[in-house]
């Protein structure tokens, strides 16, 4: 005689932690002063500093998160700084 098959429990779902939406400003250096907002309706992502009023806008996709907008802003700052350094030499 055979054993009865036990019902298999489904694997527990992995919970995704929320990513940050507030970051430190690359210009004034204040921690948690840059807030990123995503407007999916117009496909625009904005990062604004509350202290020095610096801002950055970029186009976003359905997969974009606040950290992506902030990272693009940092990359753009580095690109501009490197370009200015190359022009002075």
PDB file of N, CA, C and O in Angstrom:
ATOM      1  N   UNK A   1       0.842  -1.178   0.000  1.00  0.00           N
ATOM      2  CA  UNK A   1       0.000   0.000   0.000  1.00  0.00           C
ATOM      3  C   UNK A   1       0.887   1.240   0.000  1.00  0.00           C
ATOM      4  O   UNK A   1       1.910   1.301   0.682  1.00  0.00           O
ATOM      5  N   UNK A   2       0.464   2.217  -0.781  1.00  0.00           N
ATOM      6  CA  UNK A   2       1.248   3.450  -0.906  1.00  0.00           C
ATOM      7  C   UNK A   2       0.856   4.512   0.114  1.00  0.00           C
ATOM      8  O   UNK A   2      -0.247   4.500   0.660  1.00  0.00           O
ATOM      9  N   UNK A   3       1.773   5.414   0.351  1.00  0.00           N
ATOM     10  CA  UNK A   3       1.502   6.528   1.255  1.00  0.00           C
ATOM     11  C   UNK A   3       0.705   7.605   0.531  1.00  0.00           C
ATOM     12  O   UNK A   3       0.747   7.713  -0.694  1.00  0.00           O
ATOM     13  N   UNK A   4      -0.003   8.380   1.293  1.00  0.00           N
ATOM     14  CA  UNK A   4      -0.694   9.533   0.705  1.00  0.00           C
ATOM     15  C   UNK A   4       0.328  10.638   0.473  1.00  0.00           C
ATOM     16  O   UNK A   4       1.263  10.814   1.254  1.00  0.00           O
ATOM     17  N   UNK A   5       0.136  11.374  -0.607  1.00  0.00           N
ATOM     18  CA  UNK A   5       1.035  12.477  -0.912  1.00  0.00           C
ATOM     19  C   UNK A   5       0.696  13.669  -0.017  1.00  0.00           C
ATOM     20  O   UNK A   5      -0.467  14.040   0.143  1.00  0.00           O
ATOM     21  N   UNK A   6       1.734  14.250   0.556  1.00  0.00           N
ATOM     22  CA  UNK A   6       1.506  15.440   1.375  1.00  0.00           C
ATOM     23  C   UNK A   6       1.410  16.659   0.458  1.00  0.00           C
ATOM     24  O   UNK A   6       2.094  16.744  -0.563  1.00  0.00           O
ATOM     25  N   UNK A   7       0.566  17.578   0.836  1.00  0.00           N
ATOM     26  CA  UNK A   7       0.421  18.777  -0.006  1.00  0.00           C
ATOM     27  C   UNK A   7       1.645  19.664   0.203  1.00  0.00           C
ATOM     28  O   UNK A   7       2.061  19.909   1.336  1.00  0.00           O
ATOM     29  N   UNK A   8       2.207  20.133  -0.886  1.00  0.00           N
ATOM     30  CA  UNK A   8       3.395  20.969  -0.827  1.00  0.00           C
ATOM     31  C   UNK A   8       2.980  22.416  -0.538  1.00  0.00           C
ATOM     32  O   UNK A   8       2.053  22.945  -1.151  1.00  0.00           O
ATOM     33  N   UNK A   9       3.679  23.033   0.397  1.00  0.00           N
ATOM     34  CA  UNK A   9       3.397  24.427   0.718  1.00  0.00           C
ATOM     35  C   UNK A   9       4.107  25.308  -0.301  1.00  0.00           C
ATOM     36  O   UNK A   9       5.240  25.020  -0.686  1.00  0.00           O
ATOM     37  N   UNK A  10       3.440  26.397  -0.747  1.00  0.00           N
ATOM     38  CA  UNK A  10       4.106  27.300  -1.685  1.00  0.00           C
ATOM     39  C   UNK A  10       5.254  28.023  -0.989  1.00  0.00           C
ATOM     40  O   UNK A  10       5.211  28.267   0.216  1.00  0.00           O
ATOM     41  N   UNK A  11       6.271  28.357  -1.758  1.00  0.00           N
ATOM     42  CA  UNK A  11       7.424  29.058  -1.210  1.00  0.00           C
ATOM     43  C   UNK A  11       6.997  30.445  -0.739  1.00  0.00           C
ATOM     44  O   UNK A  11       6.185  31.094  -1.398  1.00  0.00           O
ATOM     45  N   UNK A  12       7.528  30.906   0.386  1.00  0.00           N
ATOM     46  CA  UNK A  12       7.150  32.238   0.868  1.00  0.00           C
ATOM     47  C   UNK A  12       7.653  33.317  -0.096  1.00  0.00           C
ATOM     48  O   UNK A  12       8.742  33.209  -0.660  1.00  0.00           O
ATOM     49  N   UNK A  13       6.838  34.353  -0.269  1.00  0.00           N
ATOM     50  CA  UNK A  13       7.220  35.444  -1.161  1.00  0.00           C
ATOM     51  C   UNK A  13       8.269  36.315  -0.483  1.00  0.00           C
ATOM     52  O   UNK A  13       8.185  36.606   0.710  1.00  0.00           O
ATOM     53  N   UNK A  14       9.254  36.720  -1.266  1.00  0.00           N
ATOM     54  CA  UNK A  14      10.289  37.595  -0.740  1.00  0.00           C
ATOM     55  C   UNK A  14       9.751  39.024  -0.723  1.00  0.00           C
ATOM     56  O   UNK A  14       9.200  39.513  -1.710  1.00  0.00           O
ATOM     57  N   UNK A  15       9.922  39.663   0.398  1.00  0.00           N
ATOM     58  CA  UNK A  15       9.433  41.025   0.537  1.00  0.00           C
ATOM     59  C   UNK A  15      10.510  41.996   0.093  1.00  0.00           C
ATOM     60  O   UNK A  15      11.649  41.925   0.555  1.00  0.00           O
ATOM     61  N   UNK A  16      10.146  42.909  -0.810  1.00  0.00           N
ATOM     62  CA  UNK A  16      11.083  43.919  -1.278  1.00  0.00           C
ATOM     63  C   UNK A  16      11.078  45.087  -0.304  1.00  0.00           C
ATOM     64  O   UNK A  16      10.022  45.617   0.040  1.00  0.00           O
ATOM     65  N   UNK A  17      12.262  45.481   0.137  1.00  0.00           N
ATOM     66  CA  UNK A  17      12.360  46.648   0.994  1.00  0.00           C
ATOM     67  C   UNK A  17      12.193  47.900   0.138  1.00  0.00           C
ATOM     68  O   UNK A  17      12.584  47.927  -1.029  1.00  0.00           O
ATOM     69  N   UNK A  18      11.613  48.923   0.728  1.00  0.00           N
ATOM     70  CA  UNK A  18      11.435  50.191   0.022  1.00  0.00           C
ATOM     71  C   UNK A  18      12.791  50.848  -0.182  1.00  0.00           C
ATOM     72  O   UNK A  18      13.633  50.847   0.716  1.00  0.00           O
ATOM     73  N   UNK A  19      12.996  51.408  -1.366  1.00  0.00           N
ATOM     74  CA  UNK A  19      14.226  52.119  -1.651  1.00  0.00           C
ATOM     75  C   UNK A  19      14.097  53.559  -1.172  1.00  0.00           C
ATOM     76  O   UNK A  19      12.991  54.085  -1.048  1.00  0.00           O
ATOM     77  N   UNK A  20      15.240  54.194  -0.901  1.00  0.00           N
ATOM     78  CA  UNK A  20      15.236  55.571  -0.434  1.00  0.00           C
ATOM     79  C   UNK A  20      14.702  56.522  -1.509  1.00  0.00           C
ATOM     80  O   UNK A  20      14.872  56.283  -2.704  1.00  0.00           O
ATOM     81  N   UNK A  21      14.054  57.602  -1.064  1.00  0.00           N
ATOM     82  CA  UNK A  21      13.610  58.666  -1.973  1.00  0.00           C
ATOM     83  C   UNK A  21      14.247  59.990  -1.588  1.00  0.00           C
ATOM     84  O   UNK A  21      14.034  60.995  -2.266  1.00  0.00           O
ATOM     85  N   UNK A  22      15.027  60.008  -0.508  1.00  0.00           N
ATOM     86  CA  UNK A  22      15.688  61.227  -0.036  1.00  0.00           C
ATOM     87  C   UNK A  22      17.189  60.946   0.044  1.00  0.00           C
ATOM     88  O   UNK A  22      17.615  59.916   0.567  1.00  0.00           O
ATOM     89  N   UNK A  23      17.998  61.905  -0.496  1.00  0.00           N
ATOM     90  CA  UNK A  23      19.433  61.696  -0.606  1.00  0.00           C
ATOM     91  C   UNK A  23      20.179  62.953  -0.188  1.00  0.00           C
ATOM     92  O   UNK A  23      19.561  63.976   0.104  1.00  0.00           O
ATOM     93  N   UNK A  24      21.515  62.880  -0.156  1.00  0.00           N
ATOM     94  CA  UNK A  24      22.322  64.062   0.156  1.00  0.00           C
ATOM     95  C   UNK A  24      22.617  64.834  -1.132  1.00  0.00           C
ATOM     96  O   UNK A  24      22.737  64.252  -2.210  1.00  0.00           O
ATOM     97  N   UNK A  25      22.730  66.157  -0.992  1.00  0.00           N
ATOM     98  CA  UNK A  25      22.922  67.029  -2.152  1.00  0.00           C
ATOM     99  C   UNK A  25      24.392  67.039  -2.571  1.00  0.00           C
ATOM    100  O   UNK A  25      25.269  67.191  -1.720  1.00  0.00           O
ATOM    101  N   UNK A  26      24.678  66.881  -3.867  1.00  0.00           N
ATOM    102  CA  UNK A  26      26.067  66.922  -4.327  1.00  0.00           C
ATOM    103  C   UNK A  26      26.642  68.339  -4.337  1.00  0.00           C
ATOM    104  O   UNK A  26      27.860  68.501  -4.411  1.00  0.00           O
ATOM    105  N   UNK A  27      25.798  69.359  -4.266  1.00  0.00           N
ATOM    106  CA  UNK A  27      26.271  70.736  -4.323  1.00  0.00           C
ATOM    107  C   UNK A  27      26.483  71.334  -2.935  1.00  0.00           C
ATOM    108  O   UNK A  27      27.563  71.850  -2.647  1.00  0.00           O
ATOM    109  N   UNK A  28      25.473  71.272  -2.074  1.00  0.00           N
ATOM    110  CA  UNK A  28      25.607  71.900  -0.754  1.00  0.00           C
ATOM    111  C   UNK A  28      26.037  70.904   0.313  1.00  0.00           C
ATOM    112  O   UNK A  28      26.483  71.320   1.381  1.00  0.00           O
ATOM    113  N   UNK A  29      25.918  69.600   0.062  1.00  0.00           N
ATOM    114  CA  UNK A  29      26.397  68.581   0.994  1.00  0.00           C
ATOM    115  C   UNK A  29      25.458  68.249   2.136  1.00  0.00           C
ATOM    116  O   UNK A  29      25.798  67.416   2.976  1.00  0.00           O
ATOM    117  N   UNK A  30      24.287  68.868   2.199  1.00  0.00           N
ATOM    118  CA  UNK A  30      23.345  68.550   3.270  1.00  0.00           C
ATOM    119  C   UNK A  30      22.797  67.139   3.079  1.00  0.00           C
ATOM    120  O   UNK A  30      22.401  66.760   1.977  1.00  0.00           O
ATOM    121  N   UNK A  31      22.778  66.378   4.149  1.00  0.00           N
ATOM    122  CA  UNK A  31      22.227  65.032   4.101  1.00  0.00           C
ATOM    123  C   UNK A  31      20.714  65.070   4.074  1.00  0.00           C
ATOM    124  O   UNK A  31      20.106  65.916   4.730  1.00  0.00           O
ATOM    125  N   UNK A  32      20.117  64.202   3.356  1.00  0.00           N
ATOM    126  CA  UNK A  32      18.663  64.044   3.219  1.00  0.00           C
ATOM    127  C   UNK A  32      17.954  65.337   2.843  1.00  0.00           C
ATOM    128  O   UNK A  32      16.888  65.641   3.378  1.00  0.00           O
ATOM    129  N   UNK A  33      18.547  66.105   1.918  1.00  0.00           N
ATOM    130  CA  UNK A  33      17.901  67.338   1.459  1.00  0.00           C
ATOM    131  C   UNK A  33      17.390  67.218   0.031  1.00  0.00           C
ATOM    132  O   UNK A  33      16.601  68.054  -0.409  1.00  0.00           O
ATOM    133  N   UNK A  34      17.821  66.203  -0.697  1.00  0.00           N
ATOM    134  CA  UNK A  34      17.370  66.009  -2.075  1.00  0.00           C
ATOM    135  C   UNK A  34      16.211  65.031  -2.095  1.00  0.00           C
ATOM    136  O   UNK A  34      16.318  63.907  -1.606  1.00  0.00           O
ATOM    137  N   UNK A  35      15.109  65.473  -2.664  1.00  0.00           N
ATOM    138  CA  UNK A  35      13.930  64.627  -2.774  1.00  0.00           C
ATOM    139  C   UNK A  35      13.674  64.332  -4.252  1.00  0.00           C
ATOM    140  O   UNK A  35      13.693  65.242  -5.081  1.00  0.00           O
ATOM    141  N   UNK A  36      13.439  63.085  -4.573  1.00  0.00           N
ATOM    142  CA  UNK A  36      13.188  62.671  -5.951  1.00  0.00           C
ATOM    143  C   UNK A  36      11.709  62.377  -6.136  1.00  0.00           C
ATOM    144  O   UNK A  36      11.079  61.714  -5.312  1.00  0.00           O
ATOM    145  N   UNK A  37      11.172  62.882  -7.230  1.00  0.00           N
ATOM    146  CA  UNK A  37       9.769  62.626  -7.569  1.00  0.00           C
ATOM    147  C   UNK A  37       9.707  62.086  -8.989  1.00  0.00           C
ATOM    148  O   UNK A  37      10.485  62.479  -9.859  1.00  0.00           O
ATOM    149  N   UNK A  38       8.758  61.172  -9.201  1.00  0.00           N
ATOM    150  CA  UNK A  38       8.575  60.575 -10.520  1.00  0.00           C
ATOM    151  C   UNK A  38       7.156  60.863 -10.987  1.00  0.00           C
ATOM    152  O   UNK A  38       6.185  60.565 -10.290  1.00  0.00           O
ATOM    153  N   UNK A  39       7.049  61.448 -12.180  1.00  0.00           N
ATOM    154  CA  UNK A  39       5.753  61.713 -12.800  1.00  0.00           C
ATOM    155  C   UNK A  39       5.616  60.756 -13.979  1.00  0.00           C
ATOM    156  O   UNK A  39       6.091  61.038 -15.079  1.00  0.00           O
ATOM    157  N   UNK A  40       4.960  59.623 -13.737  1.00  0.00           N
ATOM    158  CA  UNK A  40       4.822  58.605 -14.780  1.00  0.00           C
ATOM    159  C   UNK A  40       3.918  59.071 -15.917  1.00  0.00           C
ATOM    160  O   UNK A  40       4.075  58.633 -17.057  1.00  0.00           O
ATOM    161  N   UNK A  41       2.982  59.950 -15.613  1.00  0.00           N
ATOM    162  CA  UNK A  41       2.061  60.430 -16.636  1.00  0.00           C
ATOM    163  C   UNK A  41       2.806  61.174 -17.743  1.00  0.00           C
ATOM    164  O   UNK A  41       2.505  61.018 -18.926  1.00  0.00           O
ATOM    165  N   UNK A  42       3.791  61.990 -17.332  1.00  0.00           N
ATOM    166  CA  UNK A  42       4.575  62.761 -18.296  1.00  0.00           C
ATOM    167  C   UNK A  42       5.965  62.176 -18.534  1.00  0.00           C
ATOM    168  O   UNK A  42       6.750  62.752 -19.288  1.00  0.00           O
ATOM    169  N   UNK A  43       6.282  61.050 -17.911  1.00  0.00           N
ATOM    170  CA  UNK A  43       7.579  60.365 -18.034  1.00  0.00           C
ATOM    171  C   UNK A  43       8.748  61.276 -17.673  1.00  0.00           C
ATOM    172  O   UNK A  43       9.751  61.336 -18.383  1.00  0.00           O
ATOM    173  N   UNK A  44       8.597  61.992 -16.543  1.00  0.00           N
ATOM    174  CA  UNK A  44       9.645  62.903 -16.089  1.00  0.00           C
ATOM    175  C   UNK A  44       9.996  62.570 -14.646  1.00  0.00           C
ATOM    176  O   UNK A  44       9.115  62.364 -13.811  1.00  0.00           O
ATOM    177  N   UNK A  45      11.295  62.522 -14.364  1.00  0.00           N
ATOM    178  CA  UNK A  45      11.779  62.351 -13.008  1.00  0.00           C
ATOM    179  C   UNK A  45      12.526  63.599 -12.585  1.00  0.00           C
ATOM    180  O   UNK A  45      13.331  64.126 -13.352  1.00  0.00           O
ATOM    181  N   UNK A  46      12.274  64.083 -11.373  1.00  0.00           N
ATOM    182  CA  UNK A  46      12.906  65.299 -10.890  1.00  0.00           C
ATOM    183  C   UNK A  46      13.583  65.051  -9.549  1.00  0.00           C
ATOM    184  O   UNK A  46      13.063  64.332  -8.696  1.00  0.00           O
ATOM    185  N   UNK A  47      14.748  65.657  -9.380  1.00  0.00           N
ATOM    186  CA  UNK A  47      15.453  65.649  -8.103  1.00  0.00           C
ATOM    187  C   UNK A  47      15.676  67.096  -7.707  1.00  0.00           C
ATOM    188  O   UNK A  47      16.270  67.861  -8.467  1.00  0.00           O
ATOM    189  N   UNK A  48      15.202  67.487  -6.509  1.00  0.00           N
ATOM    190  CA  UNK A  48      15.305  68.867  -6.047  1.00  0.00           C
ATOM    191  C   UNK A  48      15.918  68.904  -4.658  1.00  0.00           C
ATOM    192  O   UNK A  48      15.577  68.095  -3.795  1.00  0.00           O
ATOM    193  N   UNK A  49      16.840  69.865  -4.448  1.00  0.00           N
ATOM    194  CA  UNK A  49      17.420  70.096  -3.127  1.00  0.00           C
ATOM    195  C   UNK A  49      16.606  71.175  -2.426  1.00  0.00           C
ATOM    196  O   UNK A  49      16.357  72.239  -2.991  1.00  0.00           O
ATOM    197  N   UNK A  50      16.194  70.896  -1.194  1.00  0.00           N
ATOM    198  CA  UNK A  50      15.408  71.872  -0.438  1.00  0.00           C
ATOM    199  C   UNK A  50      16.267  72.993   0.117  1.00  0.00           C
ATOM    200  O   UNK A  50      15.742  74.061   0.428  1.00  0.00           O
ATOM    201  N   UNK A  51      17.561  72.788   0.250  1.00  0.00           N
ATOM    202  CA  UNK A  51      18.441  73.792   0.864  1.00  0.00           C
ATOM    203  C   UNK A  51      18.959  74.787  -0.179  1.00  0.00           C
ATOM    204  O   UNK A  51      18.741  75.992  -0.055  1.00  0.00           O
ATOM    205  N   UNK A  52      19.642  74.280  -1.202  1.00  0.00           N
ATOM    206  CA  UNK A  52      20.261  75.180  -2.188  1.00  0.00           C
ATOM    207  C   UNK A  52      19.431  75.340  -3.458  1.00  0.00           C
ATOM    208  O   UNK A  52      19.852  76.056  -4.367  1.00  0.00           O
ATOM    209  N   UNK A  53      18.282  74.707  -3.549  1.00  0.00           N
ATOM    210  CA  UNK A  53      17.334  74.844  -4.663  1.00  0.00           C
ATOM    211  C   UNK A  53      17.874  74.330  -6.003  1.00  0.00           C
ATOM    212  O   UNK A  53      17.331  74.670  -7.054  1.00  0.00           O
ATOM    213  N   UNK A  54      18.935  73.516  -5.978  1.00  0.00           N
ATOM    214  CA  UNK A  54      19.415  72.888  -7.211  1.00  0.00           C
ATOM    215  C   UNK A  54      18.409  71.830  -7.639  1.00  0.00           C
ATOM    216  O   UNK A  54      17.762  71.202  -6.800  1.00  0.00           O
ATOM    217  N   UNK A  55      18.279  71.633  -8.951  1.00  0.00           N
ATOM    218  CA  UNK A  55      17.330  70.634  -9.443  1.00  0.00           C
ATOM    219  C   UNK A  55      17.888  69.941 -10.672  1.00  0.00           C
ATOM    220  O   UNK A  55      18.799  70.437 -11.335  1.00  0.00           O
ATOM    221  N   UNK A  56      17.315  68.780 -10.956  1.00  0.00           N
ATOM    222  CA  UNK A  56      17.710  67.979 -12.115  1.00  0.00           C
ATOM    223  C   UNK A  56      16.473  67.246 -12.613  1.00  0.00           C
ATOM    224  O   UNK A  56      15.700  66.712 -11.818  1.00  0.00           O
ATOM    225  N   UNK A  57      16.286  67.221 -13.927  1.00  0.00           N
ATOM    226  CA  UNK A  57      15.159  66.509 -14.532  1.00  0.00           C
ATOM    227  C   UNK A  57      15.678  65.540 -15.578  1.00  0.00           C
ATOM    228  O   UNK A  57      16.674  65.807 -16.251  1.00  0.00           O
ATOM    229  N   UNK A  58      15.002  64.424 -15.707  1.00  0.00           N
ATOM    230  CA  UNK A  58      15.370  63.434 -16.701  1.00  0.00           C
ATOM    231  C   UNK A  58      14.134  62.649 -17.118  1.00  0.00           C
ATOM    232  O   UNK A  58      13.115  62.667 -16.428  1.00  0.00           O
ATOM    233  N   UNK A  59      14.230  61.973 -18.230  1.00  0.00           N
ATOM    234  CA  UNK A  59      13.114  61.128 -18.655  1.00  0.00           C
ATOM    235  C   UNK A  59      13.198  59.791 -17.927  1.00  0.00           C
ATOM    236  O   UNK A  59      14.287  59.299 -17.633  1.00  0.00           O
ATOM    237  N   UNK A  60      12.035  59.211 -17.641  1.00  0.00           N
ATOM    238  CA  UNK A  60      11.978  57.960 -16.896  1.00  0.00           C
ATOM    239  C   UNK A  60      11.156  56.934 -17.655  1.00  0.00           C
ATOM    240  O   UNK A  60      10.393  57.267 -18.561  1.00  0.00           O
ATOM    241  N   UNK A  61      11.330  55.675 -17.263  1.00  0.00           N
ATOM    242  CA  UNK A  61      10.533  54.588 -17.813  1.00  0.00           C
ATOM    243  C   UNK A  61       9.706  53.987 -16.685  1.00  0.00           C
ATOM    244  O   UNK A  61       9.783  54.437 -15.541  1.00  0.00           O
ATOM    245  N   UNK A  62       8.932  52.992 -17.005  1.00  0.00           N
ATOM    246  CA  UNK A  62       8.091  52.349 -15.993  1.00  0.00           C
ATOM    247  C   UNK A  62       8.928  51.644 -14.933  1.00  0.00           C
ATOM    248  O   UNK A  62       8.439  51.402 -13.830  1.00  0.00           O
ATOM    249  N   UNK A  63      10.167  51.311 -15.240  1.00  0.00           N
ATOM    250  CA  UNK A  63      11.032  50.599 -14.301  1.00  0.00           C
ATOM    251  C   UNK A  63      11.887  51.526 -13.452  1.00  0.00           C
ATOM    252  O   UNK A  63      12.580  51.053 -12.552  1.00  0.00           O
ATOM    253  N   UNK A  64      11.862  52.820 -13.703  1.00  0.00           N
ATOM    254  CA  UNK A  64      12.712  53.773 -12.994  1.00  0.00           C
ATOM    255  C   UNK A  64      12.265  53.953 -11.555  1.00  0.00           C
ATOM    256  O   UNK A  64      11.075  53.909 -11.245  1.00  0.00           O
ATOM    257  N   UNK A  65      13.244  54.157 -10.679  1.00  0.00           N
ATOM    258  CA  UNK A  65      13.017  54.429  -9.261  1.00  0.00           C
ATOM    259  C   UNK A  65      13.730  55.730  -8.905  1.00  0.00           C
ATOM    260  O   UNK A  65      14.474  56.280  -9.717  1.00  0.00           O
ATOM    261  N   UNK A  66      13.500  56.213  -7.698  1.00  0.00           N
ATOM    262  CA  UNK A  66      14.104  57.467  -7.254  1.00  0.00           C
ATOM    263  C   UNK A  66      15.633  57.386  -7.260  1.00  0.00           C
ATOM    264  O   UNK A  66      16.302  58.359  -7.607  1.00  0.00           O
ATOM    265  N   UNK A  67      16.179  56.247  -6.885  1.00  0.00           N
ATOM    266  CA  UNK A  67      17.634  56.089  -6.870  1.00  0.00           C
ATOM    267  C   UNK A  67      18.218  56.213  -8.276  1.00  0.00           C
ATOM    268  O   UNK A  67      19.353  56.664  -8.432  1.00  0.00           O
ATOM    269  N   UNK A  68      17.461  55.819  -9.296  1.00  0.00           N
ATOM    270  CA  UNK A  68      17.924  55.940 -10.672  1.00  0.00           C
ATOM    271  C   UNK A  68      18.055  57.406 -11.071  1.00  0.00           C
ATOM    272  O   UNK A  68      19.017  57.784 -11.740  1.00  0.00           O
ATOM    273  N   UNK A  69      17.102  58.225 -10.669  1.00  0.00           N
ATOM    274  CA  UNK A  69      17.138  59.652 -10.991  1.00  0.00           C
ATOM    275  C   UNK A  69      18.327  60.303 -10.294  1.00  0.00           C
ATOM    276  O   UNK A  69      19.065  61.073 -10.909  1.00  0.00           O
ATOM    277  N   UNK A  70      18.513  59.998  -9.014  1.00  0.00           N
ATOM    278  CA  UNK A  70      19.635  60.548  -8.253  1.00  0.00           C
ATOM    279  C   UNK A  70      20.969  60.106  -8.862  1.00  0.00           C
ATOM    280  O   UNK A  70      21.898  60.907  -8.967  1.00  0.00           O
ATOM    281  N   UNK A  71      21.067  58.859  -9.255  1.00  0.00           N
ATOM    282  CA  UNK A  71      22.315  58.343  -9.851  1.00  0.00           C
ATOM    283  C   UNK A  71      22.617  59.037 -11.170  1.00  0.00           C
ATOM    284  O   UNK A  71      23.773  59.346 -11.459  1.00  0.00           O
ATOM    285  N   UNK A  72      21.585  59.285 -11.974  1.00  0.00           N
ATOM    286  CA  UNK A  72      21.794  60.006 -13.236  1.00  0.00           C
ATOM    287  C   UNK A  72      22.271  61.423 -12.969  1.00  0.00           C
ATOM    288  O   UNK A  72      23.107  61.943 -13.708  1.00  0.00           O
ATOM    289  N   UNK A  73      21.745  62.061 -11.911  1.00  0.00           N
ATOM    290  CA  UNK A  73      22.170  63.417 -11.560  1.00  0.00           C
ATOM    291  C   UNK A  73      23.646  63.417 -11.167  1.00  0.00           C
ATOM    292  O   UNK A  73      24.408  64.281 -11.602  1.00  0.00           O
ATOM    293  N   UNK A  74      24.047  62.452 -10.347  1.00  0.00           N
ATOM    294  CA  UNK A  74      25.450  62.351  -9.929  1.00  0.00           C
ATOM    295  C   UNK A  74      26.342  62.091 -11.143  1.00  0.00           C
ATOM    296  O   UNK A  74      27.404  62.700 -11.270  1.00  0.00           O
ATOM    297  N   UNK A  75      25.924  61.195 -12.032  1.00  0.00           N
ATOM    298  CA  UNK A  75      26.698  60.899 -13.239  1.00  0.00           C
ATOM    299  C   UNK A  75      26.839  62.138 -14.119  1.00  0.00           C
ATOM    300  O   UNK A  75      27.906  62.383 -14.682  1.00  0.00           O
ATOM    301  N   UNK A  76      25.770  62.917 -14.238  1.00  0.00           N
ATOM    302  CA  UNK A  76      25.803  64.128 -15.055  1.00  0.00           C
ATOM    303  C   UNK A  76      26.737  65.160 -14.434  1.00  0.00           C
ATOM    304  O   UNK A  76      27.468  65.838 -15.156  1.00  0.00           O
ATOM    305  N   UNK A  77      26.728  65.291 -13.118  1.00  0.00           N
ATOM    306  CA  UNK A  77      27.644  66.212 -12.428  1.00  0.00           C
ATOM    307  C   UNK A  77      29.095  65.807 -12.674  1.00  0.00           C
ATOM    308  O   UNK A  77      29.943  66.657 -12.950  1.00  0.00           O
ATOM    309  N   UNK A  78      29.378  64.518 -12.575  1.00  0.00           N
ATOM    310  CA  UNK A  78      30.742  64.039 -12.818  1.00  0.00           C
ATOM    311  C   UNK A  78      31.151  64.261 -14.269  1.00  0.00           C
ATOM    312  O   UNK A  78      32.294  64.626 -14.543  1.00  0.00           O
ATOM    313  N   UNK A  79      30.222  64.042 -15.204  1.00  0.00           N
ATOM    314  CA  UNK A  79      30.530  64.238 -16.615  1.00  0.00           C
ATOM    315  C   UNK A  79      30.853  65.702 -16.896  1.00  0.00           C
ATOM    316  O   UNK A  79      31.801  66.000 -17.622  1.00  0.00           O
ATOM    317  N   UNK A  80      30.069  66.618 -16.326  1.00  0.00           N
ATOM    318  CA  UNK A  80      30.314  68.043 -16.529  1.00  0.00           C
ATOM    319  C   UNK A  80      31.624  68.458 -15.892  1.00  0.00           C
ATOM    320  O   UNK A  80      32.375  69.234 -16.483  1.00  0.00           O
ATOM    321  N   UNK A  81      31.917  67.956 -14.694  1.00  0.00           N
ATOM    322  CA  UNK A  81      33.172  68.309 -14.030  1.00  0.00           C
ATOM    323  C   UNK A  81      34.381  67.773 -14.791  1.00  0.00           C
ATOM    324  O   UNK A  81      35.386  68.474 -14.910  1.00  0.00           O
ATOM    325  N   UNK A  82      34.308  66.565 -15.302  1.00  0.00           N
ATOM    326  CA  UNK A  82      35.407  65.996 -16.079  1.00  0.00           C
ATOM    327  C   UNK A  82      35.592  66.738 -17.385  1.00  0.00           C
ATOM    328  O   UNK A  82      36.723  66.918 -17.835  1.00  0.00           O
ATOM    329  N   UNK A  83      34.515  67.170 -17.999  1.00  0.00           N
ATOM    330  CA  UNK A  83      34.583  67.908 -19.257  1.00  0.00           C
ATOM    331  C   UNK A  83      35.250  69.266 -19.018  1.00  0.00           C
ATOM    332  O   UNK A  83      36.049  69.716 -19.839  1.00  0.00           O
ATOM    333  N   UNK A  84      34.927  69.921 -17.896  1.00  0.00           N
ATOM    334  CA  UNK A  84      35.548  71.215 -17.577  1.00  0.00           C
ATOM    335  C   UNK A  84      37.027  71.016 -17.271  1.00  0.00           C
ATOM    336  O   UNK A  84      37.843  71.851 -17.661  1.00  0.00           O
ATOM    337  N   UNK A  85      37.396  69.940 -16.587  1.00  0.00           N
ATOM    338  CA  UNK A  85      38.796  69.671 -16.281  1.00  0.00           C
ATOM    339  C   UNK A  85      39.596  69.450 -17.558  1.00  0.00           C
ATOM    340  O   UNK A  85      40.735  69.909 -17.656  1.00  0.00           O
ATOM    341  N   UNK A  86      39.020  68.754 -18.538  1.00  0.00           N
ATOM    342  CA  UNK A  86      39.701  68.495 -19.802  1.00  0.00           C
ATOM    343  C   UNK A  86      39.866  69.779 -20.598  1.00  0.00           C
ATOM    344  O   UNK A  86      40.864  69.925 -21.303  1.00  0.00           O
ATOM    345  N   UNK A  87      38.939  70.705 -20.515  1.00  0.00           N
ATOM    346  CA  UNK A  87      39.001  71.956 -21.269  1.00  0.00           C
ATOM    347  C   UNK A  87      40.042  72.908 -20.735  1.00  0.00           C
ATOM    348  O   UNK A  87      40.576  73.718 -21.493  1.00  0.00           O
ATOM    349  N   UNK A  88      40.350  72.836 -19.433  1.00  0.00           N
ATOM    350  CA  UNK A  88      41.321  73.741 -18.835  1.00  0.00           C
ATOM    351  C   UNK A  88      42.754  73.363 -19.179  1.00  0.00           C
ATOM    352  O   UNK A  88      43.631  74.227 -19.176  1.00  0.00           O
ATOM    353  N   UNK A  89      43.007  72.122 -19.467  1.00  0.00           N
ATOM    354  CA  UNK A  89      44.379  71.643 -19.683  1.00  0.00           C
ATOM    355  C   UNK A  89      44.934  72.066 -21.006  1.00  0.00           C
ATOM    356  O   UNK A  89      46.076  71.739 -21.329  1.00  0.00           O
TER     357      UNK A  89
END
